[in-house]
Amino acid sequence: MKKTKLIIVLLAVAALAIVGGLLSTQGKKQEATGSKKIVVTMNKGPAETDVVEVQRLREDIARFNKIYPEIEIRWTDRPYSPDNFSTSMAGGTAEDVINLWATEGYVIDRGYAVDLTDFIKDWEYKDQLNTEILAPFIRDGRIYALPIMAYVQTLAYNKKLFTQAGIVDANGEAKPPATWEEFASSAQKLTNRRKGVSGFGMMGQGAECGWGFINWVWQAGGEFEKKVDGKWKAVFDSPEAISALQFIKDLRWKHDCLQANLLATREQLTQLFAANQIGMLIENQGVVSGLANKYGADKDDLGIALLPAGAGGRVNQMGGDFFIINPKSSREVQEAAFKWISWRILGSVDPKRIVEKGQDLRKQGRIGTLPAPPPFIGKLSEEYKKAAEPYGDVLVDFPDVWLEAIKYVRPEPPFFCQQLYSEILAPAIQAVVTKKNSAPAKLMQAGAKTFQTRFLDQVKD
């Protein structure tokens, strides 16, 4: 009996110890859960195989975590795609922070972006935010995105080829064209088929083909989408828009100044431009770093100018990349996500970071470009510019050009922009440069009708 009682007591003590241990473990788990980091995921990060970019991002996250240790940043290398974005949002697989293009303002109207206005109102830098570049993501004064980078579309020209062709000013400096007439004349003079040189490189594939065309329509005085009697209408069947397509056709058949591969991609054109085989491209100043670093172009041979004026005057398209926050994420994650994206854009104009970037570029023998236009105005912008001044040899900027170009900027069409570019405009452009008997009027009229029925009739605004 005594042995039995002793065994029972020992078993009871053991049981209490086990229960106590379990409670202790649960308490530790709860304690750990209480201190668990807030996880924020973002898209369009570097692939794990891109060792350099992964390291740079991790360094950025480490800097961020010195201020916000409670937030863990993770990423996918999935780029934004209009083809599957709605599906990923509906299926709950979209990231918390989404990097997308200026053309995608429609995501607001579909409820795919958090209204950031209340986050921004208490932000120390709200009054210095350059809201002009946020136009595609503002509705009724409410802001739904923050800018990663913005660009103003300009004319990149090869100074070396211009000088060789005698297209110079009174001082013997390369003289970029100011009008369509001067553009066509310069492109023709630059073209030398024997040497494989073309005056103008025109994007000929997919969405980028249509994207490269929109400035010509605006310069001619045309439009793409217009609200008429409360409904959005496709209006690029106008005489002005048709004249823009006719101008592209003339560049091919009348002036014969386009590149040999009429269906070349943007990347192929920049490679030819760097090799002194193309005289002019529609580009922004950001292209300079790629031309110099990737293809070995001499930055001193690269010029940036305003786009030439057409019958409708000057126009320089403005676009860029932006951050939105997923409305399906928890409020806690949304708040953490705002801290991350606001910190990142501030970092792009941090004087210390600018100095570090300039020093690194010199050590690496590489070229960088400054944001044009910058995401902030006022004191932040002034401090950033001052920090960049000593590094003008490696941090390229053309402020006289883009500050002037801003006077004539337009955002991209508001609805179904990517579809407009790739499915409607690109085929029309390809037709006029590959078929001499093509009819610009019929192509634009048919394109406007198709775009209206397939896309704009869906807009409920």
C-alpha positions as MATLAB code, in Angstrom:
seq = 'MKKTKLIIVLLAVAALAIVGGLLSTQGKKQEATGSKKIVVTMNKGPAETDVVEVQRLREDIARFNKIYPEIEIRWTDRPYSPDNFSTSMAGGTAEDVINLWATEGYVIDRGYAVDLTDFIKDWEYKDQLNTEILAPFIRDGRIYALPIMAYVQTLAYNKKLFTQAGIVDANGEAKPPATWEEFASSAQKLTNRRKGVSGFGMMGQGAECGWGFINWVWQAGGEFEKKVDGKWKAVFDSPEAISALQFIKDLRWKHDCLQANLLATREQLTQLFAANQIGMLIENQGVVSGLANKYGADKDDLGIALLPAGAGGRVNQMGGDFFIINPKSSREVQEAAFKWISWRILGSVDPKRIVEKGQDLRKQGRIGTLPAPPPFIGKLSEEYKKAAEPYGDVLVDFPDVWLEAIKYVRPEPPFFCQQLYSEILAPAIQAVVTKKNSAPAKLMQAGAKTFQTRFLDQVKD';
ca = [
       0.000    0.000    0.000;
       2.741    2.415    0.880;
       4.512    1.666   -2.389;
       1.264    2.145   -4.275;
       0.613    5.499   -2.591;
       4.156    6.566   -3.312;
       3.773    5.689   -7.002;
       0.492    7.593   -7.177;
       2.082   10.671   -5.586;
       5.052   10.494   -7.933;
       2.773   10.164  -10.928;
       0.739   13.153   -9.772;
       3.868   15.252   -9.308;
       5.090   14.231  -12.779;
       1.753   15.103  -14.296;
       1.796   18.514  -12.645;
       5.322   19.047  -13.922;
       4.273   18.127  -17.438;
       1.237   20.413  -17.313;
       3.338   23.166  -15.814;
       5.882   22.688  -18.586;
       3.199   22.847  -21.218;
       1.751   26.000  -19.719;
       5.216   27.498  -19.541;
       5.852   26.584  -23.189;
       2.510   28.031  -24.229;
       3.294   31.183  -22.309;
       6.611   31.496  -24.129;
       4.880   30.917  -27.451;
       2.311   33.576  -26.655;
       5.071   35.900  -25.536;
       6.927   35.250  -28.789;
       3.740   35.774  -30.768;
       3.207   39.049  -28.972;
       6.603   40.259  -30.154;
       6.296   38.750  -33.607;
       7.334   41.087  -36.407;
       4.848   42.608  -38.802;
       5.581   41.076  -42.193;
       5.223   43.244  -45.309;
       5.671   41.696  -48.751;
       6.397   43.618  -51.934;
       6.519   42.659  -55.597;
       9.161   43.376  -58.239;
      12.094   42.596  -56.016;
      15.312   41.099  -57.387;
      15.542   37.428  -58.255;
      17.631   35.421  -55.783;
      20.115   34.773  -58.589;
      20.791   38.515  -58.927;
      23.335   38.584  -56.120;
      24.232   42.272  -56.425;
      20.653   43.571  -56.364;
      19.675   41.197  -53.560;
      22.565   42.515  -51.482;
      21.574   46.114  -52.175;
      17.989   45.467  -51.154;
      19.070   43.687  -47.977;
      21.267   46.659  -47.109;
      18.255   48.926  -47.615;
      16.111   46.737  -45.384;
      18.838   46.710  -42.708;
      18.861   50.538  -42.715;
      15.078   50.555  -42.477;
      15.104   48.100  -39.571;
      17.347   50.369  -37.539;
      14.354   52.706  -37.392;
      11.551   50.140  -37.565;
      12.865   46.875  -36.034;
       9.329   45.537  -35.625;
       8.738   45.328  -39.399;
      10.032   42.493  -41.559;
      10.268   43.169  -45.299;
       9.975   40.260  -47.705;
       9.745   40.323  -51.492;
       8.834   38.385  -54.590;
      10.452   38.879  -57.979;
       7.042   38.980  -59.639;
       6.645   42.116  -61.794;
       3.334   43.880  -62.154;
       1.252   42.547  -65.032;
      -2.135   43.979  -66.052;
      -3.006   40.543  -67.449;
      -3.101   38.812  -64.068;
      -3.267   41.600  -61.482;
      -7.043   41.476  -61.039;
      -6.869   37.708  -60.607;
      -4.153   37.926  -57.963;
      -6.120   40.597  -56.080;
      -9.339   38.593  -56.204;
      -7.503   35.416  -55.189;
      -5.724   37.054  -52.281;
      -2.253   36.313  -53.646;
      -1.191   39.908  -54.346;
       1.606   41.367  -52.250;
       1.058   44.063  -49.602;
       3.064   46.648  -51.543;
       2.661   46.672  -55.302;
       5.010   48.437  -57.712;
       3.138   49.398  -60.889;
       3.137   51.906  -63.757;
       1.617   55.348  -64.155;
      -0.828   53.889  -66.686;
      -2.587   51.847  -64.016;
      -4.624   54.549  -62.272;
      -7.727   52.468  -62.992;
      -6.804   50.232  -60.016;
      -8.216   52.975  -57.786;
     -11.595   52.809  -59.487;
     -11.661   49.031  -59.024;
     -10.908   49.280  -55.320;
      -7.428   47.775  -55.594;
      -5.488   50.551  -53.837;
      -5.619   51.891  -50.284;
      -6.450   55.584  -49.897;
      -3.171   56.928  -48.486;
      -4.461   60.432  -47.709;
      -4.918   59.782  -43.983;
      -1.435   58.263  -43.743;
       0.057   61.224  -45.569;
      -1.693   63.952  -43.548;
       0.461   63.210  -40.489;
       3.635   62.685  -42.517;
       6.389   65.173  -41.821;
       7.149   65.626  -45.523;
       3.604   65.830  -46.900;
       3.915   69.467  -47.984;
       7.066   68.738  -50.005;
       5.616   65.796  -51.925;
       5.584   66.552  -55.651;
       1.879   65.910  -56.219;
       2.162   66.988  -59.872;
       3.659   63.619  -60.739;
       0.924   61.827  -58.773;
      -1.887   62.980  -61.097;
      -2.750   59.445  -62.355;
      -3.334   58.301  -58.771;
      -5.382   61.187  -57.381;
      -9.171   61.060  -57.216;
     -11.201   63.947  -55.778;
      -8.113   65.233  -53.984;
      -7.382   61.845  -52.388;
      -3.963   60.237  -52.955;
      -3.687   56.497  -53.620;
       0.011   56.015  -54.477;
       3.515   57.296  -53.795;
       6.096   57.757  -56.559;
       9.096   55.449  -56.863;
      10.428   57.352  -59.840;
       9.015   59.665  -62.466;
      10.225   60.479  -65.932;
       9.541   63.049  -68.619;
       9.764   61.727  -72.156;
      12.381   63.608  -74.191;
      14.519   63.249  -77.298;
      17.834   61.445  -76.889;
      20.253   62.358  -79.665;
      23.755   61.295  -80.654;
      25.910   64.431  -80.674;
      28.698   62.685  -82.567;
      26.424   61.707  -85.455;
      24.815   65.156  -85.534;
      28.198   66.833  -85.824;
      29.316   64.451  -88.551;
      26.114   65.177  -90.495;
      26.603   68.935  -90.141;
      23.468   69.428  -88.013;
      25.002   72.065  -85.762;
      24.346   75.557  -84.426;
      26.449   78.707  -84.921;
      28.940   77.445  -82.335;
      29.399   74.128  -84.070;
      27.445   72.242  -81.377;
      24.946   69.497  -82.226;
      21.530   71.068  -82.790;
      18.492   68.895  -81.946;
      15.289   69.498  -83.964;
      12.640   71.828  -82.552;
       9.763   70.980  -84.943;
       8.442   68.001  -86.889;
       9.807   69.475  -90.079;
      13.282   69.844  -88.574;
      12.997   66.348  -87.107;
      12.260   64.744  -90.490;
      15.036   66.747  -92.156;
      17.575   65.859  -89.430;
      16.607   62.186  -89.477;
      17.082   62.083  -93.228;
      20.517   63.771  -93.032;
      21.643   61.420  -90.285;
      20.685   58.305  -92.252;
      23.540   56.581  -94.052;
      22.538   53.161  -95.314;
      26.056   52.371  -96.488;
      27.340   52.736  -92.913;
      24.241   51.186  -91.373;
      23.167   54.441  -89.692;
      19.483   55.372  -89.270;
      18.227   58.812  -88.319;
      15.455   57.695  -85.953;
      14.929   54.525  -83.948;
      11.233   53.722  -83.568;
      10.014   51.069  -81.128;
       8.216   48.429  -83.157;
       7.034   45.723  -80.768;
       4.073   45.331  -78.400;
       3.020   47.879  -75.804;
       6.245   49.879  -76.060;
       5.505   50.497  -79.750;
       2.176   52.179  -78.915;
       3.700   53.936  -75.908;
       6.331   55.537  -78.129;
       3.613   56.825  -80.468;
       1.398   58.752  -78.030;
       3.539   61.906  -78.024;
       3.173   62.239  -81.798;
      -0.634   62.208  -81.520;
      -0.628   64.838  -78.783;
       1.862   66.997  -80.685;
      -0.437   66.857  -83.706;
      -3.271   68.167  -81.534;
      -5.044   64.824  -81.125;
      -6.329   62.939  -78.073;
      -7.030   59.304  -77.206;
      -9.805   59.224  -74.612;
     -12.308   61.956  -73.840;
     -15.367   62.172  -71.628;
     -18.407   63.086  -73.723;
     -21.855   63.414  -72.154;
     -20.719   61.458  -69.114;
     -19.166   58.588  -71.073;
     -15.582   57.898  -72.104;
     -15.044   57.897  -75.853;
     -12.160   56.811  -78.087;
     -11.308   59.919  -80.116;
      -8.085   58.975  -81.877;
      -9.898   58.688  -85.201;
      -9.670   62.490  -85.506;
      -7.827   64.193  -88.396;
      -5.097   65.280  -85.963;
      -4.446   61.753  -84.675;
      -4.521   60.369  -88.212;
      -1.920   62.958  -89.274;
       0.419   61.602  -86.578;
       0.228   58.093  -88.038;
       0.732   59.564  -91.481;
       3.891   61.259  -90.197;
       5.250   57.894  -89.007;
       4.430   56.426  -92.409;
       6.305   59.295  -94.098;
       9.364   58.682  -91.918;
       9.435   55.172  -93.346;
       8.488   55.621  -97.011;
       9.130   59.282  -97.821;
      12.178   60.099  -95.705;
      13.477   56.522  -95.330;
      15.111   57.259  -91.968;
      13.933   54.406  -89.707;
      16.105   51.535  -88.489;
      16.511   48.493  -90.754;
      14.684   46.191  -88.322;
      11.317   47.932  -88.258;
      10.038   45.670  -85.466;
      12.979   46.343  -83.128;
      12.434   46.435  -79.372;
      13.403   49.311  -77.133;
      16.403   47.359  -75.853;
      17.627   46.648  -79.371;
      17.312   50.326  -80.277;
      19.330   51.507  -77.283;
      22.062   49.050  -78.202;
      22.174   50.431  -81.769;
      22.093   53.991  -80.457;
      25.094   53.309  -78.206;
      26.929   51.830  -81.212;
      26.439   55.071  -83.196;
      23.994   53.391  -85.585;
      20.927   55.481  -84.647;
      20.795   59.261  -84.408;
      17.650   59.880  -82.305;
      15.368   58.034  -79.894;
      12.318   58.976  -77.853;
      13.630   58.405  -74.339;
      14.087   60.002  -70.916;
      17.342   60.986  -69.279;
      17.445   57.716  -67.338;
      18.566   55.984  -70.541;
      22.007   57.619  -70.273;
      23.211   55.369  -67.449;
      22.217   52.208  -69.326;
      23.843   53.388  -72.548;
      27.092   54.135  -70.732;
      27.225   51.222  -68.271;
      25.754   48.417  -70.320;
      26.888   49.321  -73.821;
      29.944   51.491  -73.238;
      28.626   54.688  -74.831;
      30.510   57.901  -74.109;
      28.171   60.033  -71.986;
      29.612   63.179  -73.566;
      28.211   62.039  -76.928;
      24.702   61.719  -75.507;
      22.295   64.644  -75.631;
      18.792   65.115  -74.207;
      16.344   67.661  -75.667;
      12.646   68.511  -75.713;
      10.533   66.501  -78.120;
       9.879   68.392  -81.370;
       6.688   70.432  -81.627;
       3.941   69.431  -84.053;
       0.908   71.339  -85.313;
      -0.582   71.100  -81.815;
       2.544   72.415  -80.102;
       4.929   70.795  -77.637;
       4.009   67.792  -75.503;
       6.261   65.666  -73.311;
       4.611   62.603  -71.804;
       5.206   62.022  -68.091;
       5.028   58.655  -66.406;
       6.862   56.499  -63.917;
       6.633   53.739  -61.341;
       4.498   53.976  -58.212;
       3.762   52.137  -54.967;
       0.212   51.232  -53.971;
      -0.844   49.299  -50.869;
      -3.144   46.272  -50.984;
      -6.560   47.062  -49.436;
      -6.947   43.396  -48.441;
      -3.927   43.569  -46.129;
      -4.659   44.115  -42.427;
      -4.630   47.671  -41.106;
      -1.485   46.858  -39.114;
       0.277   45.672  -42.279;
      -0.974   48.694  -44.259;
       0.514   51.044  -41.655;
       3.822   49.157  -41.761;
       3.739   49.172  -45.566;
       3.307   52.955  -45.615;
       6.347   53.313  -43.348;
       8.349   51.199  -45.800;
       7.349   52.982  -49.007;
       7.628   56.484  -47.528;
      11.063   55.609  -46.141;
      12.165   54.297  -49.528;
      11.206   57.375  -51.506;
      12.803   59.598  -48.869;
      15.969   57.553  -49.302;
      16.081   58.462  -52.985;
      16.723   62.105  -52.038;
      18.704   61.575  -48.830;
      21.869   63.720  -49.187;
      23.972   61.095  -47.402;
      22.748   58.394  -49.757;
      23.404   60.642  -52.762;
      27.003   61.177  -51.637;
      27.431   57.425  -51.082;
      26.006   56.736  -54.533;
      28.310   59.269  -56.173;
      31.358   57.822  -54.426;
      30.384   54.239  -55.316;
      29.830   55.140  -58.970;
      33.266   56.721  -59.198;
      34.899   53.666  -57.680;
      33.034   51.383  -60.069;
      33.644   53.581  -63.116;
      29.909   53.716  -63.763;
      27.314   56.401  -64.524;
      24.058   57.147  -62.717;
      21.216   59.570  -63.389;
      19.195   61.740  -61.049;
      15.381   61.538  -60.809;
      13.742   63.863  -63.303;
      11.438   65.161  -61.994;
      12.284   64.401  -58.329;
       9.574   63.062  -55.993;
       9.907   66.052  -53.657;
      10.024   69.822  -53.969;
      11.169   72.484  -51.512;
      13.906   71.997  -48.930;
      14.305   68.257  -49.536;
      14.861   68.818  -53.241;
      17.316   71.662  -52.640;
      19.416   69.625  -50.184;
      19.422   66.670  -52.536;
      20.578   68.761  -55.502;
      23.301   70.394  -53.427;
      24.627   66.992  -52.340;
      24.697   65.812  -55.974;
      26.595   68.823  -57.360;
      30.140   67.536  -56.634;
      29.286   64.283  -58.451;
      28.090   65.757  -61.723;
      30.632   63.617  -63.562;
      28.865   60.410  -62.527;
      25.342   61.565  -61.567;
      24.038   62.821  -64.893;
      21.231   65.358  -65.009;
      19.696   67.614  -67.656;
      17.692   70.027  -65.465;
      17.379   72.724  -68.119;
      15.624   70.216  -70.358;
      13.261   68.476  -67.975;
      12.350   71.669  -66.104;
      11.264   73.115  -69.439;
       9.587   69.878  -70.488;
       7.450   69.873  -67.334;
       5.608   72.882  -68.777;
       4.247   70.612  -71.504;
       3.725   67.283  -69.736;
       0.692   65.026  -69.968;
      -0.017   61.790  -68.129;
      -0.861   58.713  -70.169;
      -4.488   57.991  -71.147;
      -6.511   57.049  -68.044;
      -8.190   53.771  -69.056;
      -6.915   50.464  -70.499;
      -3.675   52.105  -71.499;
      -1.615   48.950  -71.946;
      -4.324   47.429  -74.149;
      -4.471   50.632  -76.179;
      -0.729   50.448  -76.761;
      -0.317   46.766  -77.534;
      -3.610   45.711  -79.111;
      -4.693   48.832  -80.997;
      -1.844   51.235  -81.739;
       1.041   48.794  -82.246;
      -0.652   46.890  -85.124;
      -1.531   50.199  -86.836;
       2.059   51.452  -86.575;
       3.470   48.147  -87.784;
       1.107   48.268  -90.750;
       2.177   51.735  -91.938;
       5.902   50.981  -91.726;
       5.719   47.573  -93.411;
       3.016   48.188  -96.037;
       3.415   51.110  -98.412;
      -0.245   51.043  -99.464;
      -1.567   51.132  -95.873;
      -4.185   53.791  -95.080;
      -3.599   55.647  -91.752;
      -7.179   56.988  -91.689;
      -8.763   53.546  -91.987;
      -6.370   52.070  -89.415;
      -7.088   54.755  -86.824;
     -10.839   54.711  -87.437;
     -10.993   50.945  -87.091;
      -8.749   51.045  -84.024;
     -10.893   53.649  -82.265;
     -14.050   51.639  -82.946;
     -12.516   48.444  -81.604;
     -11.066   50.139  -78.533;
     -14.442   51.686  -77.761;
     -16.450   48.473  -77.935;
     -13.884   46.167  -76.340;
     -12.620   48.449  -73.596;
     -14.030   51.944  -73.042;
     -17.634   50.750  -73.011;
     -16.671   48.850  -69.839;
     -15.765   52.051  -67.993;
     -18.408   52.996  -65.439;
     -17.429   56.508  -64.449;
];
